[in-house]
């Protein structure tokens, strides 16, 4: 029983770490939030989030690598959607969480929460 619990914990930890990594970047978080509404083409996501197409390509590659989004070829174009149907409701639930963040904490690239 303990071995099964340890495996489940390791799997859950890895999955949450991937999600945390994805959400740690504002562009990746924006992509996930946009895709929870509907699938989209990378160019549309780039325009909506105000980033270059190269930045969007890099962020989508990261999200694919994390197993959070999938690419769907369509002729000469490719569109993206969330890879798991459980992800959209999970993101909706996360958005309901209210956190108090200390003013000035985690501003920019430096976290000063310690």
C-alpha positions in Angstrom: 0.0 0.0 0.0 2.8 2.4 0.9 4.5 1.9 -2.5 1.2 2.6 -4.3 0.8 5.8 -2.3 4.4 6.9 -3.0 3.9 6.4 -6.7 0.6 8.3 -6.7 2.2 11.1 -4.7 5.2 11.3 -7.1 2.8 11.4 -10.1 0.6 14.1 -8.5 3.7 16.1 -7.5 5.1 16.0 -11.1 1.7 17.0 -12.6 1.3 19.9 -10.2 4.9 21.0 -10.8 4.2 21.1 -14.6 1.1 23.1 -14.0 2.9 25.4 -11.6 5.7 25.9 -14.2 3.1 26.7 -16.8 1.3 29.2 -14.6 4.5 30.9 -13.5 4.8 32.8 -16.8 2.1 35.4 -17.6 2.1 34.5 -21.3 1.7 30.8 -20.6 -1.0 31.5 -18.0 -2.8 33.7 -20.5 -2.6 31.0 -23.2 -4.2 28.5 -20.8 -6.9 30.9 -19.7 -7.7 31.7 -23.4 -7.8 28.1 -24.4 -10.1 27.2 -21.6 -12.6 29.4 -23.5 -12.0 27.9 -27.0 -9.3 26.4 -29.2 -7.2 29.0 -31.0 -4.5 29.5 -33.6 -1.1 30.7 -32.4 -1.3 33.9 -34.4 -4.7 34.8 -32.7 -3.2 34.0 -29.3 -0.2 36.1 -30.0 -2.3 39.1 -31.0 -4.7 38.7 -28.0 -1.8 38.5 -25.5 0.3 41.2 -27.2 3.4 39.0 -27.9 5.3 38.2 -31.0 4.6 35.0 -32.9 8.0 33.7 -32.0 7.3 34.2 -28.3 4.0 32.5 -28.7 5.6 29.6 -30.6 8.1 29.1 -27.7 5.4 29.3 -25.0 3.2 26.8 -26.9 6.2 24.4 -27.2 6.6 24.6 -23.5 3.0 24.0 -22.8 3.0 21.0 -25.2 6.1 19.7 -23.5 4.3 19.9 -20.1 1.4 18.0 -21.6 -1.1 20.8 -21.1 -2.0 21.7 -24.6 -2.1 19.8 -27.9 -1.6 20.9 -31.5 -4.2 19.9 -34.0 -3.0 20.2 -37.6 -5.6 21.6 -40.0 -4.3 21.9 -43.6 -1.3 24.3 -43.5 -2.2 25.7 -40.1 -2.3 24.2 -36.6 -4.6 25.2 -33.8 -4.3 24.5 -30.1 -6.6 23.2 -27.4 -6.2 22.1 -23.8 -4.9 18.6 -23.7 -7.3 17.4 -21.0 -11.0 18.2 -20.4 -10.3 18.5 -16.7 -8.0 21.4 -17.1 -10.6 24.1 -17.9 -12.7 23.4 -14.8 -9.5 23.3 -12.7 -8.4 26.7 -14.0 -11.9 28.0 -13.3 -11.6 26.8 -9.7 -8.2 28.3 -9.3 -9.6 31.6 -10.5 -12.1 31.5 -7.6 -9.3 31.3 -5.1 -8.7 34.6 -3.4 -5.2 35.3 -2.2 -3.8 38.2 -0.3 -0.6 39.1 -1.8 1.7 41.4 0.1 2.2 44.7 -1.7 5.5 44.6 -3.6 5.8 40.8 -3.2 6.6 38.8 -6.3 6.8 41.9 -8.5 8.6 41.3 -11.7 11.1 38.4 -11.7 12.1 38.7 -8.0 10.0 37.2 -5.2 10.5 39.0 -1.9 8.1 36.8 0.1 10.8 35.1 2.2 
